[in-house]
Amino acid sequence: MKTLITISPDAAAFLAPKLTGAAGLRVTINKKGCAGGEYEFAPMKEAEITSAFDCVEDAGIKIYFEKKYLLALMGAELVLTQDQFNKRLDFKNPNEVSRCGCGESVQLPST
């Protein structure tokens, strides 16, 4: 069976030390940016986990997201993007309808 969300080895190595003491990584899709949606990543505390969340695990990292984001994230790969100025997490997501020119916001099917 294919994993719902996968994590690249670089992203897993980047995340592991940042999630020490956390239950996993929380993914939120905020309504902002030029294209209408922006991925947000933060450590998820055990006390924050409720029945509103789904969880998948890949590369030893647990990813929590609200159930309403399931179809928007299905098949996505969490990757580490890097340029000469910074590193950041992002998704290679086959469900994106479009992405803004700077690459930081995306248009997804309705969630």
CYANA upper distance limits for C-alpha pairs under 8 A (distance plus 0.5 A):
  3 THR  CA     56 VAL  CA      8.22
  3 THR  CA     58 ASP  CA      7.97
  3 THR  CA     75 GLY  CA      8.14
  4 LEU  CA     56 VAL  CA      7.46
  4 LEU  CA     73 LEU  CA      8.26
  4 LEU  CA     74 MET  CA      5.80
  4 LEU  CA     75 GLY  CA      5.98
  4 LEU  CA     76 ALA  CA      7.86
  5 ILE  CA     56 VAL  CA      7.40
  5 ILE  CA     57 GLU  CA      8.43
  5 ILE  CA     58 ASP  CA      7.99
  5 ILE  CA     73 LEU  CA      7.47
  5 ILE  CA     74 MET  CA      6.71
  5 ILE  CA     75 GLY  CA      6.06
  5 ILE  CA     76 ALA  CA      5.67
  5 ILE  CA     77 GLU  CA      6.18
  5 ILE  CA     78 LEU  CA      7.77
  6 THR  CA     58 ASP  CA      6.31
  6 THR  CA     59 ALA  CA      8.40
  6 THR  CA     75 GLY  CA      8.03
  6 THR  CA     76 ALA  CA      7.02
  6 THR  CA     77 GLU  CA      5.13
  6 THR  CA     78 LEU  CA      6.61
  7 ILE  CA     11 ALA  CA      6.79
  7 ILE  CA     12 ALA  CA      6.74
  7 ILE  CA     58 ASP  CA      6.59
  7 ILE  CA     59 ALA  CA      6.91
  7 ILE  CA     77 GLU  CA      5.95
  7 ILE  CA     78 LEU  CA      5.14
  7 ILE  CA     79 VAL  CA      6.85
  8 SER  CA     12 ALA  CA      6.75
  8 SER  CA     59 ALA  CA      8.46
  8 SER  CA     77 GLU  CA      7.33
  8 SER  CA     78 LEU  CA      6.63
  8 SER  CA     79 VAL  CA      5.87
  8 SER  CA     80 LEU  CA      8.08
  9 PRO  CA     13 ALA  CA      6.68
  9 PRO  CA     59 ALA  CA      7.83
 10 ASP  CA     14 PHE  CA      6.66
 10 ASP  CA     79 VAL  CA      7.49
 10 ASP  CA     80 LEU  CA      6.60
 11 ALA  CA     15 LEU  CA      6.53
 11 ALA  CA     78 LEU  CA      7.18
 11 ALA  CA     79 VAL  CA      5.65
 11 ALA  CA     80 LEU  CA      5.29
 11 ALA  CA     89 LEU  CA      7.48
 12 ALA  CA     16 ALA  CA      6.45
 12 ALA  CA     59 ALA  CA      6.87
 12 ALA  CA     60 GLY  CA      8.24
 12 ALA  CA     61 ILE  CA      7.36
 13 ALA  CA     17 PRO  CA      8.16
 14 PHE  CA     18 LYS  CA      7.91
 14 PHE  CA     80 LEU  CA      8.19
 15 LEU  CA     19 LEU  CA      6.71
 15 LEU  CA     61 ILE  CA      8.49
 16 ALA  CA     20 THR  CA      7.30
 16 ALA  CA     61 ILE  CA      7.75
 18 LYS  CA     43 PRO  CA      8.29
 19 LEU  CA     23 ALA  CA      8.05
 19 LEU  CA     24 GLY  CA      6.75
 19 LEU  CA     25 LEU  CA      7.64
 19 LEU  CA     43 PRO  CA      6.52
 22 ALA  CA     43 PRO  CA      6.45
 22 ALA  CA     44 MET  CA      6.27
 22 ALA  CA     45 LYS  CA      5.73
 22 ALA  CA     46 GLU  CA      7.38
 23 ALA  CA     43 PRO  CA      7.94
 23 ALA  CA     44 MET  CA      6.04
 23 ALA  CA     45 LYS  CA      5.88
 23 ALA  CA     46 GLU  CA      5.74
 23 ALA  CA     62 LYS  CA      7.71
 24 GLY  CA     43 PRO  CA      6.44
 24 GLY  CA     44 MET  CA      5.76
 24 GLY  CA     45 LYS  CA      7.87
 24 GLY  CA     61 ILE  CA      6.79
 24 GLY  CA     62 LYS  CA      5.17
 24 GLY  CA     63 ILE  CA      6.23
 24 GLY  CA     64 TYR  CA      7.35
 25 LEU  CA     41 PHE  CA      7.15
 25 LEU  CA     42 ALA  CA      6.30
 25 LEU  CA     43 PRO  CA      5.23
 25 LEU  CA     44 MET  CA      5.82
 25 LEU  CA     61 ILE  CA      7.91
 25 LEU  CA     62 LYS  CA      6.65
 25 LEU  CA     63 ILE  CA      5.30
 25 LEU  CA     64 TYR  CA      6.47
 26 ARG  CA     40 GLU  CA      8.50
 26 ARG  CA     41 PHE  CA      6.18
 26 ARG  CA     42 ALA  CA      5.73
 26 ARG  CA     43 PRO  CA      6.24
 26 ARG  CA     44 MET  CA      5.60
 26 ARG  CA     63 ILE  CA      6.42
 26 ARG  CA     64 TYR  CA      5.25
 26 ARG  CA     65 PHE  CA      6.40
 27 VAL  CA     39 TYR  CA      7.32
 27 VAL  CA     40 GLU  CA      6.21
 27 VAL  CA     41 PHE  CA      5.43
 27 VAL  CA     42 ALA  CA      7.36
 27 VAL  CA     63 ILE  CA      7.51
 27 VAL  CA     64 TYR  CA      6.67
 27 VAL  CA     65 PHE  CA      5.69
 28 THR  CA     39 TYR  CA      6.34
 28 THR  CA     40 GLU  CA      5.57
 28 THR  CA     41 PHE  CA      7.11
 28 THR  CA     65 PHE  CA      6.93
 28 THR  CA     66 GLU  CA      7.95
 29 ILE  CA     37 GLY  CA      6.62
 29 ILE  CA     38 GLU  CA      5.93
 29 ILE  CA     39 TYR  CA      5.17
 29 ILE  CA     40 GLU  CA      6.61
 29 ILE  CA     69 TYR  CA      8.16
 30 ASN  CA     37 GLY  CA      5.95
 30 ASN  CA     38 GLU  CA      5.66
 30 ASN  CA     39 TYR  CA      6.91
 30 ASN  CA     40 GLU  CA      7.51
 31 LYS  CA     36 GLY  CA      5.98
 31 LYS  CA     37 GLY  CA      5.06
 31 LYS  CA     38 GLU  CA      6.94
 32 LYS  CA     36 GLY  CA      5.53
 32 LYS  CA     37 GLY  CA      5.61
 32 LYS  CA     38 GLU  CA      6.50
 32 LYS  CA    105 SER  CA      7.91
 33 GLY  CA     37 GLY  CA      6.55
 33 GLY  CA     38 GLU  CA      6.88
 33 GLY  CA    104 GLU  CA      7.92
 33 GLY  CA    105 SER  CA      5.73
 33 GLY  CA    106 VAL  CA      8.25
 34 CYS  CA    100 CYS  CA      6.56
 34 CYS  CA    105 SER  CA      6.80
 34 CYS  CA    106 VAL  CA      8.36
 35 ALA  CA     98 SER  CA      7.63
 35 ALA  CA     99 ARG  CA      6.57
 35 ALA  CA    100 CYS  CA      5.86
 35 ALA  CA    105 SER  CA      5.86
 35 ALA  CA    106 VAL  CA      5.43
 35 ALA  CA    107 GLN  CA      5.64
 36 GLY  CA    105 SER  CA      7.09
 36 GLY  CA    106 VAL  CA      6.69
 36 GLY  CA    107 GLN  CA      6.07
 37 GLY  CA    105 SER  CA      5.89
 37 GLY  CA    106 VAL  CA      5.55
 37 GLY  CA    107 GLN  CA      6.20
 37 GLY  CA    108 LEU  CA      7.59
 38 GLU  CA    104 GLU  CA      7.15
 38 GLU  CA    105 SER  CA      5.13
 38 GLU  CA    106 VAL  CA      6.55
 39 TYR  CA     90 ASP  CA      7.75
 39 TYR  CA    105 SER  CA      7.88
 41 PHE  CA     89 LEU  CA      8.14
 44 MET  CA     48 GLU  CA      7.24
 44 MET  CA     49 ILE  CA      8.15
 44 MET  CA     64 TYR  CA      7.88
 45 LYS  CA     49 ILE  CA      7.60
 49 ILE  CA     53 PHE  CA      7.18
 52 ALA  CA     66 GLU  CA      6.14
 52 ALA  CA     67 LYS  CA      6.57
 53 PHE  CA     64 TYR  CA      6.67
 53 PHE  CA     65 PHE  CA      5.83
 53 PHE  CA     66 GLU  CA      4.85
 53 PHE  CA     67 LYS  CA      5.95
 54 ASP  CA     64 TYR  CA      6.21
 54 ASP  CA     65 PHE  CA      6.08
 54 ASP  CA     66 GLU  CA      6.60
 54 ASP  CA     67 LYS  CA      6.13
 55 CYS  CA     62 LYS  CA      6.99
 55 CYS  CA     63 ILE  CA      5.98
 55 CYS  CA     64 TYR  CA      5.02
 55 CYS  CA     65 PHE  CA      7.07
 56 VAL  CA     62 LYS  CA      6.21
 56 VAL  CA     63 ILE  CA      5.85
 56 VAL  CA     64 TYR  CA      7.28
 57 GLU  CA     61 ILE  CA      5.95
 57 GLU  CA     62 LYS  CA      4.82
 57 GLU  CA     63 ILE  CA      6.58
 58 ASP  CA     62 LYS  CA      7.23
 65 PHE  CA     69 TYR  CA      7.21
 65 PHE  CA     70 LEU  CA      8.20
 66 GLU  CA     70 LEU  CA      7.92
 68 LYS  CA    111 THR  CA      6.29
 69 TYR  CA     73 LEU  CA      6.66
 69 TYR  CA    111 THR  CA      6.34
 70 LEU  CA     74 MET  CA      6.48
 71 LEU  CA    111 THR  CA      8.10
 72 ALA  CA     95 ASN  CA      6.48
 72 ALA  CA     96 GLU  CA      8.23
 72 ALA  CA    108 LEU  CA      6.87
 72 ALA  CA    109 PRO  CA      6.91
 72 ALA  CA    110 SER  CA      8.37
 72 ALA  CA    111 THR  CA      7.28
 73 LEU  CA     93 ASN  CA      7.39
 73 LEU  CA     95 ASN  CA      7.61
 74 MET  CA     95 ASN  CA      8.09
 75 GLY  CA     93 ASN  CA      7.22
 75 GLY  CA     94 PRO  CA      7.21
 75 GLY  CA     95 ASN  CA      8.37
 76 ALA  CA     91 PHE  CA      6.60
 76 ALA  CA     92 LYS  CA      6.10
 76 ALA  CA     93 ASN  CA      4.77
 76 ALA  CA     94 PRO  CA      6.89
 76 ALA  CA     95 ASN  CA      8.25
 77 GLU  CA     91 PHE  CA      5.93
 77 GLU  CA     92 LYS  CA      5.65
 77 GLU  CA     93 ASN  CA      6.91
 78 LEU  CA     89 LEU  CA      7.38
 78 LEU  CA     90 ASP  CA      6.35
 78 LEU  CA     91 PHE  CA      5.09
 78 LEU  CA     92 LYS  CA      7.03
 79 VAL  CA     89 LEU  CA      6.29
 79 VAL  CA     90 ASP  CA      5.93
 79 VAL  CA     91 PHE  CA      6.27
 79 VAL  CA     92 LYS  CA      7.42
 80 LEU  CA     87 LYS  CA      7.19
 80 LEU  CA     88 ARG  CA      6.19
 80 LEU  CA     89 LEU  CA      5.20
 80 LEU  CA     90 ASP  CA      6.74
 81 THR  CA     87 LYS  CA      6.15
 81 THR  CA     88 ARG  CA      5.91
 81 THR  CA     89 LEU  CA      6.64
 81 THR  CA     90 ASP  CA      7.18
 82 GLN  CA     86 ASN  CA      6.30
 82 GLN  CA     87 LYS  CA      4.86
 82 GLN  CA     88 ARG  CA      7.02
 83 ASP  CA     87 LYS  CA      7.18
 95 ASN  CA    108 LEU  CA      6.93
 95 ASN  CA    109 PRO  CA      7.67
 96 GLU  CA    106 VAL  CA      7.01
 96 GLU  CA    107 GLN  CA      6.30
 96 GLU  CA    108 LEU  CA      5.30
 96 GLU  CA    109 PRO  CA      7.70
 97 VAL  CA    106 VAL  CA      7.97
 97 VAL  CA    107 GLN  CA      5.80
 97 VAL  CA    108 LEU  CA      5.92
 97 VAL  CA    109 PRO  CA      7.38
 98 SER  CA    106 VAL  CA      6.28
 98 SER  CA    107 GLN  CA      5.60
 98 SER  CA    108 LEU  CA      7.85
 99 ARG  CA    103 GLY  CA      6.38
 99 ARG  CA    104 GLU  CA      8.03
 99 ARG  CA    105 SER  CA      6.41
 99 ARG  CA    106 VAL  CA      4.77
 99 ARG  CA    107 GLN  CA      6.61
100 CYS  CA    104 GLU  CA      7.23
100 CYS  CA    105 SER  CA      6.17
100 CYS  CA    106 VAL  CA      6.71
